[in-house]
């Protein structure tokens, strides 16, 4: 019985998996939205914020789908980035 339940759980997990392209598009959109928030709040140019963000631990973490950071909203991600920058100093 346990083997059957395990097999069913594996099938459900595969059926619920988010396609890789969808994750990539989601990450790109989240980065765009997060950078807009940061640029507005920091009164900085979006291109410079984007460069800084992509080089940050937070930015790199977004591209690591295993972290599931991409499952959060842009305001949360912006806050994580702000904390990262603050802790660098």
N, CA, C and O atoms as a MOPAC input file, in Angstrom:
PM7 MOZYME 1SCF
protein

 N      0.82400 1    -1.19800 1     0.00000 1
 C      0.00000 1     0.00000 1     0.00000 1
 C      0.86300 1     1.25500 1     0.00000 1
 O      0.56100 1     2.21800 1    -0.70500 1
 N      1.94200 1     1.24800 1     0.79300 1
 C      2.83400 1     2.41100 1     0.87300 1
 C      3.46900 1     2.69600 1    -0.47800 1
 O      3.66800 1     3.85700 1    -0.83700 1
 N      3.79100 1     1.64300 1    -1.23400 1
 C      4.38800 1     1.83300 1    -2.54800 1
 C      3.40700 1     2.49500 1    -3.50400 1
 O      3.79500 1     3.33100 1    -4.32000 1
 N      2.16400 1     2.12900 1    -3.40400 1
 C      1.12800 1     2.73100 1    -4.26100 1
 C      0.96600 1     4.19800 1    -3.91500 1
 O      0.90000 1     5.03700 1    -4.81300 1
 N      0.90200 1     4.52600 1    -2.63000 1
 C      0.76900 1     5.92400 1    -2.20700 1
 C      1.96100 1     6.75600 1    -2.65800 1
 O      1.79000 1     7.89400 1    -3.09500 1
 N      3.16200 1     6.20500 1    -2.55900 1
 C      4.35900 1     6.91400 1    -2.99500 1
 C      4.30000 1     7.17900 1    -4.49000 1
 O      4.63500 1     8.27600 1    -4.93800 1
 N      3.88200 1     6.19600 1    -5.26000 1
 C      3.77200 1     6.35400 1    -6.70800 1
 C      2.74900 1     7.42600 1    -7.06000 1
 O      2.98600 1     8.23600 1    -7.95600 1
 N      1.63600 1     7.44200 1    -6.37800 1
 C      0.59800 1     8.44600 1    -6.61900 1
 C      1.11500 1     9.83400 1    -6.26400 1
 O      0.86000 1    10.79200 1    -6.99400 1
 N      1.83400 1     9.95400 1    -5.16000 1
 C      2.38100 1    11.24400 1    -4.74900 1
 C      3.38500 1    11.76100 1    -5.77600 1
 O      3.41200 1    12.95700 1    -6.06600 1
 N      4.21200 1    10.86800 1    -6.32800 1
 C      5.19100 1    11.26500 1    -7.34400 1
 C      4.48600 1    11.73900 1    -8.61300 1
 O      4.90400 1    12.72600 1    -9.21800 1
 N      3.43600 1    11.05800 1    -9.01800 1
 C      2.67100 1    11.47100 1   -10.19200 1
 C      2.05500 1    12.84300 1    -9.97300 1
 O      2.09400 1    13.68800 1   -10.86700 1
 N      1.48800 1    13.07700 1    -8.79500 1
 C      0.88300 1    14.37700 1    -8.49500 1
 C      1.93200 1    15.48200 1    -8.47400 1
 O      1.68100 1    16.58900 1    -8.94900 1
 N      3.09700 1    15.18600 1    -7.93000 1
 C      4.16900 1    16.17700 1    -7.87200 1
 C      4.57500 1    16.59400 1    -9.28700 1
 O      4.76100 1    17.78000 1    -9.56000 1
 N      4.71300 1    15.61500 1   -10.18500 1
 C      5.08400 1    15.90600 1   -11.56600 1
 C      3.98700 1    16.68700 1   -12.27000 1
 O      4.28300 1    17.58700 1   -13.05500 1
 N      2.74300 1    16.36600 1   -12.01100 1
 C      1.62500 1    17.05300 1   -12.65200 1
 C      1.53100 1    18.50000 1   -12.18300 1
 O      1.07700 1    19.36200 1   -12.93600 1
 N      1.95300 1    18.78100 1   -10.94800 1
 C      1.86200 1    20.12400 1   -10.40100 1
 C      3.12400 1    20.95400 1   -10.65500 1
 O      3.14600 1    22.14000 1   -10.32700 1
 N      4.15700 1    20.37000 1   -11.22100 1
 C      5.41200 1    21.07800 1   -11.45800 1
 C      5.17500 1    22.23400 1   -12.42900 1
 O      4.46100 1    22.09500 1   -13.42100 1
 N      5.78600 1    23.37000 1   -12.12300 1
 C      5.67900 1    24.54700 1   -12.98100 1
 C      6.68200 1    24.38600 1   -14.11500 1
 O      7.85200 1    24.09600 1   -13.86400 1
 N      6.24300 1    24.57100 1   -15.36300 1
 C      7.17700 1    24.44900 1   -16.48900 1
 C      8.35500 1    25.41600 1   -16.34500 1
 O      8.18600 1    26.54100 1   -15.87400 1
 N      9.53400 1    24.97800 1   -16.74700 1
 C     10.75500 1    25.76300 1   -16.58600 1
 C     10.65300 1    27.12700 1   -17.26000 1
 O     11.10100 1    28.12300 1   -16.69300 1
 N     10.08300 1    27.19300 1   -18.43800 1
 C      9.93200 1    28.48000 1   -19.14000 1
 C      9.03700 1    29.43400 1   -18.34700 1
 O      9.27900 1    30.64100 1   -18.32600 1
 N      8.02600 1    28.90600 1   -17.70800 1
 C      7.14100 1    29.74400 1   -16.89300 1
 C      7.90700 1    30.31200 1   -15.70800 1
 O      7.72800 1    31.47700 1   -15.35500 1
 N      8.74700 1    29.51200 1   -15.09800 1
 C      9.56700 1    29.98500 1   -13.97600 1
 C     10.50600 1    31.08300 1   -14.47000 1
 O     10.65500 1    32.11100 1   -13.81100 1
 N     11.13700 1    30.87500 1   -15.61700 1
 C     12.06200 1    31.87300 1   -16.16200 1
 C     11.34300 1    33.19900 1   -16.43600 1
 O     11.85700 1    34.26200 1   -16.08700 1
 N     10.17900 1    33.14500 1   -17.04500 1
 C      9.41300 1    34.36900 1   -17.31100 1
 C      9.00300 1    35.05300 1   -16.01000 1
 O      9.04100 1    36.27900 1   -15.90300 1
 N      8.61600 1    34.25600 1   -15.03400 1
 C      8.21800 1    34.79500 1   -13.73500 1
 C      9.38900 1    35.50900 1   -13.07200 1
 O      9.22400 1    36.60000 1   -12.52600 1
 N     10.55400 1    34.90700 1   -13.11600 1
 C     11.74400 1    35.50900 1   -12.52600 1
 C     12.07100 1    36.82100 1   -13.21700 1
 O     12.35600 1    37.81700 1   -12.55100 1
 N     12.03500 1    36.83600 1   -14.53300 1
 C     12.32300 1    38.06600 1   -15.27900 1
 C     11.33900 1    39.17200 1   -14.91300 1
 O     11.73600 1    40.32200 1   -14.72400 1
 N     10.07600 1    38.83100 1   -14.81400 1
 C      9.06200 1    39.81900 1   -14.44400 1
 C      9.27000 1    40.30800 1   -13.01600 1
 O      9.16000 1    41.50400 1   -12.74600 1
 N      9.56700 1    39.40100 1   -12.11200 1
 C      9.82300 1    39.78600 1   -10.71700 1
 C     11.01700 1    40.72800 1   -10.61100 1
 O     10.98500 1    41.69100 1    -9.84500 1
 N     12.06400 1    40.45400 1   -11.37300 1
 C     13.23800 1    41.32500 1   -11.34800 1
 C     12.86000 1    42.71100 1   -11.83700 1
 O     13.24100 1    43.71000 1   -11.22800 1
 N     12.12600 1    42.78000 1   -12.91200 1
 C     11.69800 1    44.06800 1   -13.45200 1
 C     10.87200 1    44.85800 1   -12.43400 1
 O     11.09800 1    46.05100 1   -12.22800 1
 N      9.93200 1    44.19100 1   -11.81400 1
 C      9.06800 1    44.85400 1   -10.84100 1
 C      9.84800 1    45.25400 1    -9.59000 1
 O      9.62600 1    46.33100 1    -9.03700 1
 N     10.75200 1    44.39800 1    -9.15000 1
 C     11.55700 1    44.68600 1    -7.95800 1
 C     12.47500 1    45.87500 1    -8.21200 1
 O     12.61100 1    46.74900 1    -7.35600 1
 N     13.09900 1    45.91300 1    -9.36700 1
 C     13.99500 1    47.01800 1    -9.71900 1
 C     13.22300 1    48.33200 1    -9.78600 1
 O     13.72600 1    49.36700 1    -9.34800 1
 N     12.03100 1    48.30400 1   -10.31800 1
 C     11.20100 1    49.52600 1   -10.35900 1
 C     10.92200 1    50.03900 1    -8.94600 1
 O     11.01300 1    51.24000 1    -8.68900 1
 N     10.59000 1    49.14300 1    -8.05100 1
 C     10.33100 1    49.52400 1    -6.65600 1
 C     11.58700 1    50.12600 1    -6.04500 1
 O     11.53500 1    51.19200 1    -5.43200 1
 N     12.71100 1    49.44500 1    -6.21200 1
 C     13.96600 1    49.91700 1    -5.62300 1
 C     14.40000 1    51.25300 1    -6.20500 1
 O     14.81900 1    52.14500 1    -5.46700 1
 N     14.30500 1    51.39600 1    -7.51100 1
 C     14.71200 1    52.65100 1    -8.15800 1
 C     13.86400 1    53.81100 1    -7.64900 1
 O     14.38400 1    54.89500 1    -7.38300 1
 N     12.58400 1    53.58700 1    -7.51700 1
 C     11.69000 1    54.63400 1    -7.01100 1
 C     12.02800 1    54.99300 1    -5.57000 1
 O     12.13600 1    56.17100 1    -5.22900 1
 N     12.19300 1    53.99200 1    -4.73700 1
 C     12.44900 1    54.22000 1    -3.31300 1
 C     13.83400 1    54.80900 1    -3.05000 1
 O     14.00800 1    55.60300 1    -2.12600 1
 N     14.81600 1    54.42100 1    -3.86200 1
 C     16.18600 1    54.87800 1    -3.67500 1
 C     16.51600 1    56.13200 1    -4.49100 1
 O     17.60600 1    56.69300 1    -4.37400 1
 N     15.56000 1    56.55900 1    -5.31500 1
 C     15.74700 1    57.72000 1    -6.19800 1
 C     16.97900 1    57.53100 1    -7.08200 1
 O     17.82200 1    58.41900 1    -7.20500 1
 N     17.05800 1    56.35000 1    -7.69400 1
 C     18.19000 1    56.01200 1    -8.55800 1
 C     17.67900 1    55.58400 1    -9.91500 1
 O     16.50700 1    55.24200 1   -10.07200 1
 N     18.56200 1    55.60400 1   -10.88900 1
 C     18.25900 1    55.17800 1   -12.25200 1
 C     18.00300 1    53.67000 1   -12.27800 1
 O     18.73500 1    52.90400 1   -11.65200 1
 N     16.97800 1    53.25100 1   -12.99400 1
 C     16.62400 1    51.82700 1   -13.02800 1
 C     17.74200 1    50.97300 1   -13.61900 1
 O     17.94500 1    49.84000 1   -13.18300 1
 N     18.46800 1    51.49800 1   -14.60400 1
 C     19.55400 1    50.70300 1   -15.20000 1
 C     20.64700 1    50.41300 1   -14.18300 1
 O     21.17900 1    49.30300 1   -14.14600 1
 N     20.98700 1    51.39300 1   -13.36300 1
 C     22.01300 1    51.18400 1   -12.34100 1
 C     21.51400 1    50.22900 1   -11.25800 1
 O     22.25300 1    49.35500 1   -10.80600 1
 N     20.27700 1    50.39900 1   -10.85000 1
 C     19.70300 1    49.49900 1    -9.84400 1
 C     19.66900 1    48.07200 1   -10.38800 1
 O     19.97000 1    47.12100 1    -9.66700 1
 N     19.30300 1    47.92800 1   -11.65300 1
 C     19.25500 1    46.60100 1   -12.26700 1
 C     20.63300 1    45.94600 1   -12.23900 1
 O     20.75700 1    44.77700 1   -11.87400 1
 N     21.65900 1    46.68700 1   -12.61900 1
 C     23.01500 1    46.13200 1   -12.60700 1
 C     23.41000 1    45.68800 1   -11.19700 1
 O     23.91600 1    44.58300 1   -11.00000 1
 N     23.17100 1    46.55600 1   -10.23400 1
 C     23.51500 1    46.22700 1    -8.84800 1
 C     22.71800 1    45.02300 1    -8.34600 1
 O     23.25600 1    44.13900 1    -7.68000 1
 N     21.42900 1    45.00600 1    -8.67700 1
 C     20.56100 1    43.92600 1    -8.21400 1
 C     20.99800 1    42.58500 1    -8.79000 1
 O     21.05800 1    41.59100 1    -8.06500 1
 N     21.30300 1    42.54500 1   -10.08400 1
 C     21.67300 1    41.28000 1   -10.71700 1
 C     22.98100 1    40.71500 1   -10.17500 1
 O     23.19300 1    39.50300 1   -10.20600 1
 N     23.86000 1    41.58500 1    -9.67700 1
 C     25.12600 1    41.13300 1    -9.10100 1
 C     25.00500 1    40.75600 1    -7.62400 1
 O     25.93000 1    40.19300 1    -7.03900 1
 N     23.87300 1    41.06800 1    -7.04400 1
 C     23.67600 1    40.81300 1    -5.61800 1
 C     23.36100 1    39.34000 1    -5.35400 1
 O     23.01200 1    38.58000 1    -6.25700 1
 N     23.49700 1    38.97300 1    -4.08700 1
 C     23.13800 1    37.61800 1    -3.64700 1
 C     21.64500 1    37.38200 1    -3.88700 1
 O     21.24200 1    36.29200 1    -4.29300 1
 N     20.83700 1    38.40000 1    -3.63600 1
 C     19.38800 1    38.28300 1    -3.83500 1
 C     19.06600 1    38.05900 1    -5.30600 1
 O     18.25800 1    37.19400 1    -5.64400 1
 N     19.69500 1    38.83600 1    -6.17700 1
 C     19.46500 1    38.69200 1    -7.61100 1
 C     19.87300 1    37.32200 1    -8.12100 1
 O     19.14900 1    36.69700 1    -8.89700 1
 N     21.03100 1    36.86000 1    -7.68600 1
 C     21.48500 1    35.52700 1    -8.09400 1
 C     20.56700 1    34.44700 1    -7.51700 1
 O     20.30600 1    33.43100 1    -8.16200 1
 N     20.08100 1    34.68200 1    -6.29000 1
 C     19.18300 1    33.72000 1    -5.65600 1
 C     17.87900 1    33.54700 1    -6.40400 1
 O     17.29000 1    32.46600 1    -6.39900 1
 N     17.42700 1    34.61500 1    -7.04900 1
 C     16.18800 1    34.51100 1    -7.82800 1
 C     16.34900 1    33.54500 1    -8.99700 1
 O     15.41100 1    32.82600 1    -9.34300 1
 N     17.52200 1    33.52500 1    -9.60000 1
 C     17.74700 1    32.63100 1   -10.73900 1
 C     17.97800 1    31.18300 1   -10.32400 1
 O     18.01700 1    30.29400 1   -11.17400 1
 N     18.13000 1    30.94300 1    -9.04200 1
 C     18.25300 1    29.58500 1    -8.53200 1
 C     16.84300 1    29.12400 1    -8.15500 1
 O     16.35600 1    29.40400 1    -7.06000 1
 N     16.20800 1    28.42300 1    -9.07000 1
 C     14.81100 1    28.01700 1    -8.88000 1
 C     14.61700 1    27.18400 1    -7.61800 1
 O     13.52000 1    27.15200 1    -7.05900 1
 N     15.66800 1    26.51300 1    -7.16800 1
 C     15.55800 1    25.66300 1    -5.97600 1
 C     15.31400 1    26.47100 1    -4.70100 1
 O     14.76000 1    25.94300 1    -3.73700 1
 N     15.72000 1    27.74800 1    -4.68200 1
 C     15.52600 1    28.56900 1    -3.48300 1
 C     14.06300 1    28.94000 1    -3.27800 1
 O     13.64400 1    29.27300 1    -2.17000 1
 N     13.30100 1    28.87900 1    -4.35200 1
 C     11.87600 1    29.25100 1    -4.34000 1
 C     11.67500 1    30.73500 1    -3.99100 1
 O     10.56400 1    31.14300 1    -3.65000 1
 N     12.73700 1    31.53600 1    -4.07300 1
 C     12.60600 1    32.97000 1    -3.84900 1
 C     11.65100 1    33.57500 1    -4.87300 1
 O     10.95700 1    34.55200 1    -4.59100 1
 N     11.62400 1    32.98400 1    -6.05900 1
 C     10.75900 1    33.47600 1    -7.12200 1
 C      9.26900 1    33.30900 1    -6.79800 1
 O      8.41700 1    33.85900 1    -7.49600 1
 N      8.96400 1    32.56800 1    -5.76300 1
 C      7.56200 1    32.37800 1    -5.35900 1
 C      7.03400 1    33.56200 1    -4.54900 1
 O      5.84900 1    33.59600 1    -4.21600 1
 N      7.88600 1    34.52700 1    -4.23000 1
 C      7.50300 1    35.68900 1    -3.43500 1
 C      7.25100 1    36.89800 1    -4.32500 1
 O      7.61300 1    36.90700 1    -5.50200 1
 N      6.63900 1    37.89400 1    -3.75500 1
 C      6.32500 1    39.10700 1    -4.49900 1
 C      7.49700 1    40.07000 1    -4.56200 1
 O      8.46300 1    39.92900 1    -3.81300 1
 N      7.41200 1    41.05500 1    -5.46100 1
 C      8.51300 1    42.00000 1    -5.64300 1
 C      8.80200 1    42.86000 1    -4.41700 1
 O      9.96200 1    43.19900 1    -4.18300 1
 N      7.80600 1    43.22300 1    -3.63500 1
 C      8.04400 1    44.03700 1    -2.43800 1
 C      8.86200 1    43.25200 1    -1.42300 1
 O      9.75500 1    43.80800 1    -0.78300 1
 N      8.56900 1    41.98300 1    -1.27200 1
 C      9.32400 1    41.12000 1    -0.35600 1
 C     10.76200 1    40.97200 1    -0.83800 1
 O     11.69800 1    41.05800 1    -0.04200 1
 N     10.94000 1    40.75000 1    -2.13000 1
 C     12.27300 1    40.58900 1    -2.70000 1
 C     13.07100 1    41.88600 1    -2.55000 1
 O     14.26400 1    41.84900 1    -2.24800 1
 N     12.42200 1    43.02300 1    -2.75800 1
 C     13.08500 1    44.31700 1    -2.57200 1
 C     13.55300 1    44.47300 1    -1.12700 1
 O     14.63900 1    44.99400 1    -0.87700 1
 N     12.75200 1    44.03100 1    -0.19700 1
 C     13.12100 1    44.12600 1     1.22300 1
 C     14.32000 1    43.23200 1     1.53600 1
 O     15.20300 1    43.62500 1     2.29900 1
 N     14.35700 1    42.05700 1     0.96300 1
 C     15.50000 1    41.16500 1     1.15700 1
 C     16.76300 1    41.82200 1     0.59700 1
 O     17.82600 1    41.76500 1     1.21500 1
 N     16.63900 1    42.44500 1    -0.57500 1
 C     17.78500 1    43.12600 1    -1.18500 1
 C     18.25200 1    44.28900 1    -0.30200 1
 O     19.45200 1    44.46100 1    -0.09200 1
 N     17.32000 1    45.07600 1     0.20800 1
 C     17.67600 1    46.19600 1     1.09600 1
 C     18.43000 1    45.68800 1     2.32700 1
 O     19.42800 1    46.28300 1     2.73500 1
 N     17.95800 1    44.59600 1     2.91300 1
 C     18.64100 1    43.99400 1     4.06200 1
 C     20.04300 1    43.52700 1     3.68200 1
 O     20.99100 1    43.70400 1     4.44700 1
 N     20.16600 1    42.94000 1     2.51600 1
 C     21.48600 1    42.48900 1     2.04300 1
 C     22.44400 1    43.67200 1     1.91500 1
 O     23.58100 1    43.59600 1     2.37800 1
 N     22.00200 1    44.75000 1     1.29900 1
 C     22.83600 1    45.93800 1     1.13100 1
 C     23.20300 1    46.53900 1     2.48500 1
 O     24.34800 1    46.92800 1     2.71500 1
 N     22.22300 1    46.60900 1     3.36900 1
 C     22.46200 1    47.17500 1     4.70300 1
 C     23.48900 1    46.34400 1     5.47200 1
 O     24.33200 1    46.90200 1     6.17500 1
 N     23.42900 1    45.02700 1     5.34600 1
 C     24.34200 1    44.14300 1     6.06500 1
 C     25.75400 1    44.13000 1     5.47000 1
 O     26.70500 1    43.71500 1     6.13300 1
 N     25.88900 1    44.58500 1     4.22200 1
 C     27.20900 1    44.68100 1     3.59200 1
 C     28.03200 1    45.79500 1     4.21900 1
 O     29.26000 1    45.72300 1     4.24500 1
 N     27.36700 1    46.81500 1     4.72000 1
 C     28.05400 1    48.01200 1     5.22200 1
 C     28.54700 1    47.84500 1     6.62800 1
 O     29.14300 1    48.76500 1     7.18700 1

